[in-house]
């Protein structure tokens, strides 16, 4: 999936996703030639989130996607763990649990590696194992047409943000090495029904960071928000949410 084709379909999706889950408003799309870095003002809720820890409502421009398209302290993943077996049942179809995820779980480590490989290869589809499952999103959100919101807005932004992270790596992408992802588990909050236009609860955490080495330097960028499903962390907003325009954004790049 190329950024240009994603942005070219946005105008059609904006009307559909305007009723999406609690994002700030966005203006018309503009193509980004480079990854923009730095945080958007304030913190926003996950999974169609809210500003800060409270829920907010409002419309959002949505980049559409082509059809092809725990311990009380911070913990860090290890990128060398083997991937977990492919589940025989879609976890999103199962009931939620209140298990706090850890960063040592093989499924989490496999997801982190999938995200990294998708960034290195500039292939958002490869990064999908680390994204919140669609079936779970349909259970979670109390909004009109959550399936459209998931496909057009959430996956749309994820696609643009993976492309932006690849541009951040630049010519050294193939030689960059993943160090791991750190998640501040002590900052995780259990979001009750109604907190973020949700009807099912989940843990939400801000402050996760992906660390890598490139050209002999250690660098990192933020994963804006992760939410839980059945004891696993998933990305729901890779870049900042909300944002003023549907442009791929690298959150708080450092190094």
C-alpha positions in Angstrom: 0.0 0.0 0.0 1.4 3.4 -1.0 0.8 6.6 1.0 -0.5 8.3 -2.2 -3.2 5.8 -2.8 -4.3 5.9 0.8 -4.6 9.7 0.8 -6.3 9.6 -2.6 -9.2 7.7 -1.1 -9.7 9.8 2.0 -12.3 12.2 0.6 -14.7 9.4 0.2 -14.1 8.0 3.7 -14.3 11.3 5.6 -18.1 11.4 5.5 -18.4 7.8 6.6 -16.1 8.2 9.5 -17.3 11.6 10.8 -19.3 9.8 13.4 -16.3 7.8 14.5 -15.2 7.2 18.1 -14.3 10.4 19.8 -11.5 11.9 17.7 -10.8 15.6 17.3 -11.7 17.2 14.0 -9.5 17.0 11.0 -9.3 19.1 7.9 -8.8 18.0 4.3 -6.0 15.6 3.6 -2.5 16.7 2.4 0.2 14.3 1.2 3.2 14.1 3.5 6.7 14.0 1.8 8.5 13.3 5.1 7.5 11.8 8.5 6.4 14.5 10.9 7.7 14.0 14.5 6.7 15.3 17.9 3.6 14.9 20.0 0.2 16.4 19.3 -0.9 18.6 22.2 -2.1 16.7 25.2 -3.1 13.0 25.4 -6.0 11.4 23.7 -8.0 8.2 24.5 -7.4 5.0 22.7 -9.6 3.1 20.3 -11.2 6.2 18.9 -10.1 7.8 22.2 -10.7 10.8 24.2 -8.7 13.9 25.1 -6.8 13.0 28.2 -8.4 10.2 30.3 -11.9 11.5 29.8 -14.1 10.8 26.8 -14.7 13.4 24.1 -16.9 13.4 21.0 -16.5 15.1 17.7 -15.8 14.3 14.1 -12.6 13.2 12.5 -11.3 13.0 9.0 -10.4 9.5 8.2 -7.7 8.2 5.8 -9.3 5.3 4.0 -7.4 2.1 3.2 -7.4 0.3 -0.2 -9.0 -3.1 -0.1 -5.5 -4.7 -0.3 -4.6 -3.0 2.2 2.4 -7.3 34.5 4.6 -5.8 36.7 4.0 -2.5 38.5 7.0 -1.0 36.7 7.9 -0.4 33.1 8.7 -3.5 31.1 10.6 -3.9 27.9 10.1 -6.6 25.2 12.8 -8.7 23.8 12.7 -8.9 20.0 14.4 -12.3 19.8 11.6 -14.4 21.1 10.0 -16.9 18.7 6.5 -16.0 17.3 3.6 -17.6 19.0 1.5 -20.2 17.2 -1.3 -18.8 15.0 -4.5 -19.0 17.2 -7.2 -21.3 15.9 -9.9 -18.9 17.1 -10.0 -15.2 16.5 -9.4 -13.7 20.0 -11.6 -10.8 19.0 -14.6 -13.1 19.0 -14.1 -14.2 22.6 -15.1 -12.3 25.8 -12.8 -9.6 27.3 -10.8 -10.4 30.5 -9.3 -8.1 33.1 -5.8 -9.7 32.8 -3.2 -7.0 32.7 -0.9 -7.7 29.7 2.9 -8.2 30.0 5.7 -7.5 27.6 7.2 -11.0 28.0 4.3 -12.9 26.4 5.3 -14.6 23.1 2.3 -13.2 21.3 3.3 -9.6 22.3 6.8 -10.2 21.2 5.6 -11.6 17.9 3.4 -8.5 17.4 6.3 -6.1 18.1 8.4 -7.9 15.5 5.6 -7.8 13.0 5.2 -4.0 13.5 9.0 -3.6 13.1 9.1 -5.7 10.0 6.2 -3.8 8.5 8.0 -0.5 9.1 11.3 -1.7 7.7 9.6 -3.1 4.6 7.2 -0.2 4.3 4.4 -2.7 4.3 1.6 -1.9 6.7 -0.1 -5.3 6.1 2.9 -7.0 7.7 2.3 -4.9 10.8 -1.3 -5.9 11.3 -0.7 -8.7 13.9 0.1 -6.0 16.4 -3.0 -4.0 15.7 -6.2 -4.2 17.8 -8.4 -7.0 16.3 -11.4 -5.9 14.3 -13.8 -8.4 16.0 -12.8 -7.1 19.4 -13.4 -3.5 18.2 -16.9 -4.4 17.2 -17.5 -5.7 20.7 -15.9 -2.7 22.4 -17.3 0.4 20.6 -20.7 1.9 21.2 -20.8 4.0 18.0 -22.7 3.9 14.7 -21.0 1.5 12.2 -17.9 0.6 14.2 -16.7 -1.7 11.3 -16.5 1.3 9.0 -14.7 3.4 11.6 -12.2 0.6 12.2 -11.4 0.0 8.5 -11.5 3.6 7.3 -10.1 5.6 10.2 -8.1 3.4 12.5 -6.5 1.2 9.9 -6.2 4.2 7.6 -4.1 6.1 10.1 -2.1 3.0 11.0 -1.2 2.6 7.3 -0.1 6.2 7.0 1.9 6.0 10.3 3.8 2.8 9.2 4.7 4.6 6.0 5.9 7.6 8.0 8.0 5.5 10.3 9.6 3.9 7.3 10.5 7.3 5.9 12.0 8.2 9.3 14.4 5.2 9.0 15.3 6.5 5.5 18.1 4.8 3.5 19.2 2.9 6.6 15.9 1.0 7.1 17.2 -2.4 6.1 20.2 -2.1 8.5 18.3 -0.7 11.4 17.9 -3.2 14.3 15.0 -3.5 16.7 15.9 -3.3 20.4 12.4 -3.7 21.8 9.2 -1.9 23.1 8.9 -0.5 26.6 5.4 -0.3 28.1 4.9 1.6 31.4 2.5 -0.9 32.9 2.1 1.2 36.1 0.4 3.8 33.9 -2.2 1.5 32.5 -5.8 2.4 33.3 -8.9 0.2 33.2 -11.5 2.1 31.1 -15.0 1.4 32.3 -18.0 1.3 29.9 -18.9 4.7 28.6 -15.4 6.1 29.3 -14.4 6.3 25.6 -17.6 5.6 23.7 -17.1 2.0 24.7 -19.5 -0.7 26.0 -16.7 -3.2 27.0 -13.8 -2.3 29.3 -10.1 -2.5 28.5 -6.7 -1.4 29.8 -5.3 1.6 28.0 -1.7 2.8 28.3 0.2 5.8 27.0 4.0 6.2 27.0 5.1 3.0 25.2 8.2 3.4 23.1 9.9 1.4 20.4 13.7 1.5 20.5 16.0 0.6 17.7 19.6 1.2 16.6 20.6 2.7 13.2 24.0 3.8 12.0 25.5 3.1 15.4 23.0 5.3 17.3 20.2 4.3 19.6 16.8 5.9 18.5 13.2 5.6 19.5 9.7 6.8 18.9 6.4 6.5 20.8 3.5 4.3 20.3 0.7 6.7 21.1 -1.7 4.3 22.7 -2.1 0.6 23.4 -5.2 -1.1 24.6 -5.7 -4.6 25.9 -7.8 -7.5 24.8 -7.8 -10.8 26.7 -4.4 -10.0 28.4 -2.6 -8.8 25.3 -1.4 -5.3 24.3 -2.3 -4.1 20.9 -1.6 -0.8 19.1 -4.8 1.2 18.4 -3.1 4.6 17.6 0.5 4.4 16.4 0.7 8.1 15.8 -1.0 10.9 17.8 -4.8 11.0 18.2 -6.5 13.2 17.4 -4.5 15.1 14.8 -5.3 18.1 12.6 -4.9 16.4 9.3 -4.9 12.8 8.0 -1.1 12.7 7.5 1.2 9.9 8.6 3.0 11.0 11.8 5.8 9.5 13.9 5.1 10.2 17.5 7.9 11.7 19.6 10.8 10.5 17.6 14.1 10.8 19.5 17.8 10.1 18.7 
